[in-house]
Amino acid sequence: MASRISAARVTLANLKPAPGSQHSQKRVGRGQGSGYGGTAGRGANGQKSRSGPGIKAGFEGGQTPITKLFPKRGFVNHNEKTYAPINLDRIQHWIDQGRLTSSPSNPITARDLLKSGCIHNVHDGIKILGDGVEHFHTPIYVIASRASKSAIEAIEKNGGKVVCKYYNTLALQDCVEGRVDRIAAAPTRREDIIWYGKHRNRGFMSSETLKVLEGMPFVEERWKLLSSELGKWREQEIEEKK
């Protein structure tokens, strides 16, 4: 009869770090016997043996560094925004698990998606996508930064509402933290004013969108003011400077 091998019982007395997870601290300047005495591992002479800020990154001793050696192409768009994508099937899965709820008085926002674990980073805002629409069947009310055409159609087909609201960095931070003591900034770039003023995008400054959302508790009075004030420049003719 084979002997039965039992695993050692884990207790507080025999817990220890995993092998290789901890290392002894490297102590220099403690005598020649330590191996790091005298010059403390820096060698005899030279710039790297002296104290001070050292050599800047990319310096190659005076020869042309690689950062200047080759031509560059393209540029960095500082106005570009990265949106956190979220598909409808994932939202439906979270609702089925009871991790998300939605109602006209409590719409889904970036804060709800982040706190529930549906997304892990809001980046520059939330974008609702229409993937997995065949699994989506719950009427939801959601406020996002962007929404695709297929997502808008699916949400409204199931009796829900979606509105795209502009968030700058501070406004998005307030949304995630649940702060309501500060007024969110209005869009200032022409491209943003145009985009959030179109009904096909379900922009919060579109007069048609506000008519559809009339009576909804989450609609702010400031949206109507921004819709009328920021939309005036379209009707005004730009006079050329003489």
C-alpha positions as CSV (number, residue, x, y, z in Angstrom):
1,M,0.0,0.0,0.0
2,A,1.5,3.3,-1.1
3,S,2.2,5.7,1.6
4,R,0.1,8.7,1.8
5,I,2.0,12.0,1.3
6,S,0.4,14.9,3.1
7,A,1.2,18.6,2.3
8,A,2.6,20.7,5.1
9,R,0.0,22.7,6.9
10,V,0.3,26.4,6.2
11,T,0.4,28.5,9.4
12,L,1.7,31.9,10.5
13,A,4.8,30.2,11.8
14,N,5.9,28.8,8.4
15,L,4.9,31.6,6.1
16,K,7.9,33.1,4.2
17,P,8.5,35.1,1.0
18,A,8.7,33.3,-2.3
19,P,12.2,32.3,-3.3
20,G,13.9,35.1,-5.3
21,S,11.3,37.7,-4.4
22,Q,13.6,39.5,-1.9
23,H,17.3,40.6,-2.2
24,S,19.8,41.9,0.2
25,Q,20.4,45.7,0.1
26,K,23.6,46.7,-1.7
27,R,25.6,48.6,0.9
28,V,28.6,50.4,-0.6
29,G,31.5,52.2,1.1
30,R,31.8,49.8,4.0
31,G,35.4,48.6,3.6
32,Q,37.4,46.6,1.1
33,G,36.2,43.3,2.5
34,S,32.7,44.0,1.4
35,G,33.7,44.1,-2.3
36,Y,32.2,47.6,-2.6
37,G,34.6,49.7,-0.6
38,G,36.9,52.5,-1.7
39,T,35.3,53.6,-5.0
40,A,32.0,52.0,-4.1
41,G,31.6,50.3,-7.4
42,R,32.1,53.4,-9.5
43,G,35.6,52.7,-10.7
44,A,38.7,54.9,-10.5
45,N,38.2,58.2,-12.4
46,G,35.9,59.7,-15.0
47,Q,32.7,61.6,-15.1
48,K,30.6,58.7,-13.9
49,S,32.7,58.4,-10.7
50,R,31.9,62.0,-9.7
51,S,28.9,63.3,-7.8
52,G,26.4,65.5,-9.5
53,P,23.6,65.2,-12.0
54,G,25.5,62.9,-14.3
55,I,25.1,62.5,-18.0
56,K,21.8,63.5,-19.6
57,A,19.8,60.9,-21.4
58,G,20.7,60.5,-25.0
59,F,24.2,62.0,-24.7
60,E,26.8,59.9,-26.7
61,G,30.1,61.6,-25.8
62,G,29.9,64.4,-28.3
63,Q,29.0,62.5,-31.5
64,T,25.6,63.1,-33.1
65,P,23.1,61.3,-30.9
66,I,20.6,58.9,-32.5
67,T,17.8,61.3,-31.7
68,K,19.3,63.8,-34.2
69,L,20.8,61.3,-36.6
70,F,17.6,60.2,-38.4
71,P,14.8,62.4,-39.9
72,K,11.5,62.6,-38.2
73,R,8.0,62.0,-39.6
74,G,4.6,62.9,-38.3
75,F,3.8,65.0,-35.2
76,V,2.1,64.7,-31.8
77,N,-1.5,66.0,-31.9
78,H,-1.9,67.7,-28.5
79,N,-5.7,68.1,-29.2
80,E,-6.2,64.3,-29.7
81,K,-8.4,62.6,-27.2
82,T,-8.4,58.9,-26.2
83,Y,-11.8,57.6,-25.2
84,A,-12.4,54.5,-23.1
85,P,-14.5,52.1,-25.3
86,I,-17.4,50.1,-23.8
87,N,-19.6,47.8,-25.7
88,L,-23.3,47.2,-25.1
89,D,-23.0,43.5,-24.4
90,R,-20.6,44.3,-21.5
91,I,-23.0,46.9,-20.1
92,Q,-25.9,44.3,-20.4
93,H,-23.7,41.7,-18.6
94,W,-23.0,44.1,-15.7
95,I,-26.8,44.9,-15.5
96,D,-27.7,41.2,-15.4
97,Q,-25.2,40.7,-12.5
98,G,-26.7,43.7,-10.6
99,R,-23.5,45.7,-10.8
100,L,-25.1,48.5,-12.8
101,T,-28.5,50.2,-12.6
102,S,-30.1,52.8,-14.8
103,S,-33.1,55.0,-14.6
104,P,-34.1,58.5,-15.8
105,S,-33.2,59.9,-12.3
106,N,-30.0,57.9,-12.1
107,P,-28.4,57.6,-15.6
108,I,-25.2,55.6,-16.2
109,T,-22.1,57.9,-16.2
110,A,-18.3,57.4,-16.3
111,R,-18.4,57.3,-12.5
112,D,-20.7,54.3,-12.5
113,L,-18.8,52.4,-15.1
114,L,-15.5,53.0,-13.3
115,K,-16.7,52.1,-9.8
116,S,-18.5,49.0,-11.0
117,G,-15.3,47.7,-12.8
118,C,-17.0,47.8,-16.2
119,I,-14.0,49.9,-17.3
120,H,-10.6,50.4,-15.7
121,N,-9.7,53.9,-16.9
122,V,-11.9,56.8,-18.2
123,H,-9.0,58.3,-20.2
124,D,-10.5,61.4,-21.8
125,G,-14.1,60.2,-21.6
126,I,-16.4,57.2,-22.4
127,K,-17.4,56.1,-25.8
128,I,-20.4,53.7,-26.2
129,L,-19.9,51.1,-29.0
130,G,-22.5,48.9,-30.6
131,D,-20.7,45.5,-30.5
132,G,-22.8,42.7,-29.0
133,V,-26.1,44.4,-29.8
134,E,-27.8,41.1,-30.1
135,H,-27.3,40.5,-26.4
136,F,-28.6,44.0,-25.4
137,H,-32.2,44.2,-24.4
138,T,-32.5,46.5,-21.3
139,P,-33.6,50.1,-21.7
140,I,-30.9,52.3,-20.2
141,Y,-30.2,56.0,-19.7
142,V,-26.6,56.9,-20.2
143,I,-24.5,60.1,-20.4
144,A,-21.2,59.6,-22.2
145,S,-18.6,61.6,-24.1
146,R,-19.2,59.9,-27.4
147,A,-21.5,57.1,-28.8
148,S,-21.4,55.3,-32.1
149,K,-24.4,55.3,-34.5
150,S,-25.1,51.6,-33.9
151,A,-25.0,52.1,-30.1
152,I,-27.4,55.0,-30.3
153,E,-29.9,53.1,-32.5
154,A,-29.8,50.0,-30.2
155,I,-30.3,52.0,-27.0
156,E,-33.2,54.0,-28.4
157,K,-34.7,50.9,-30.0
158,N,-35.0,49.3,-26.5
159,G,-36.6,52.4,-25.1
160,G,-33.6,54.0,-23.5
161,K,-31.9,57.4,-24.0
162,V,-28.4,58.4,-24.6
163,V,-26.8,61.9,-24.6
164,C,-23.2,62.9,-25.3
165,K,-21.8,65.6,-23.0
166,Y,-18.6,67.5,-23.3
167,Y,-16.1,67.0,-20.5
168,N,-12.8,68.7,-20.1
169,T,-10.1,67.2,-17.8
170,L,-11.5,68.9,-14.7
171,A,-15.1,68.2,-15.5
172,L,-14.4,64.6,-16.1
173,Q,-12.5,64.4,-12.8
174,D,-15.5,65.9,-11.0
175,C,-17.8,63.4,-12.7
176,V,-15.7,60.5,-11.5
177,E,-15.4,61.8,-8.0
178,G,-19.1,62.7,-7.8
179,R,-18.6,66.4,-7.3
180,V,-21.5,68.7,-8.1
181,D,-20.3,71.9,-6.5
182,R,-18.5,73.1,-9.7
183,I,-20.0,74.1,-13.0
184,A,-18.7,72.0,-15.8
185,A,-16.8,73.9,-18.5
186,A,-18.4,74.5,-21.9
187,P,-16.7,73.5,-25.1
188,T,-14.5,76.2,-26.6
189,R,-13.0,74.6,-29.7
190,R,-15.1,75.0,-32.9
191,E,-14.9,71.3,-33.7
192,D,-16.4,70.4,-30.3
193,I,-19.1,73.0,-30.5
194,I,-20.2,71.6,-33.9
195,W,-20.0,68.0,-32.9
196,Y,-22.0,68.4,-29.6
197,G,-24.5,70.6,-31.4
198,K,-25.7,67.8,-33.8
199,H,-28.7,65.7,-33.1
200,R,-27.2,62.7,-35.0
201,N,-24.5,62.6,-32.4
202,R,-27.1,63.1,-29.6
203,G,-25.1,66.1,-28.5
204,F,-26.2,67.8,-25.3
205,M,-26.3,71.2,-27.1
206,S,-28.5,70.1,-29.9
207,S,-32.0,71.7,-29.8
208,E,-33.5,68.5,-31.3
209,T,-31.9,66.3,-28.7
210,L,-33.1,68.6,-25.9
211,K,-36.7,68.3,-27.2
212,V,-36.4,64.5,-27.2
213,L,-35.1,64.5,-23.7
214,E,-37.6,67.1,-22.4
215,G,-38.9,66.1,-19.0
216,M,-35.9,63.8,-18.2
217,P,-34.6,64.5,-14.6
218,F,-30.9,64.4,-15.7
219,V,-31.3,67.2,-18.3
220,E,-29.6,70.4,-16.9
221,E,-31.0,73.9,-17.6
222,R,-27.5,75.0,-18.5
223,W,-27.6,72.7,-21.6
224,K,-30.4,74.8,-23.0
225,L,-28.5,78.0,-22.3
226,L,-25.3,76.6,-24.0
227,S,-27.4,75.4,-27.0
228,S,-28.8,78.9,-27.6
229,E,-25.6,80.9,-26.8
230,L,-22.9,78.7,-28.5
231,G,-25.1,78.1,-31.5
232,K,-25.4,81.7,-32.4
233,W,-22.1,81.9,-34.3
234,R,-23.6,79.6,-37.0
235,E,-26.2,82.1,-37.9
236,Q,-23.8,85.1,-37.8
237,E,-21.7,86.0,-40.8
238,I,-18.0,86.3,-40.2
239,E,-16.8,89.7,-41.3
240,E,-13.4,89.9,-42.9
241,K,-11.0,92.3,-41.4
242,K,-10.3,95.2,-43.6
